[in-house]
Amino acid sequence: MTATEDYNLHRQHRTVIGPFLSVASVGKLETVIRRHTEKVLTRLEQTSEPVEINQLLKANAHDAVVLYAFGDCLHLLEDAEYGKPHFKAPTCVLSLNPLCRRLIFIG
């Protein structure tokens, strides 16, 4: 996890993100969440095999948040593995975070 060091930069970030987190804006997200919840329930009803519930819920959250933020998503809920390879990549990159902080002068 990273943190903003400068207060003014933090305030600028909040100004940009604030409208997305307003009560009215988040209220619009309800239809997206309901639609994705229906997909989750349908997938669970259609399968007779064990499901990695953690993976299913990550795919659900990812699709809903990305759809809300960018207007489209990767449709991980429709993937056979619920986007498992997609979630492994960031974990690998985040494990390099302490090293990257030391090499910030590059670039």
Order of alpha helices (4+ residues) and beta strands (2+ residues): alpha-alpha-alpha-alpha-alpha
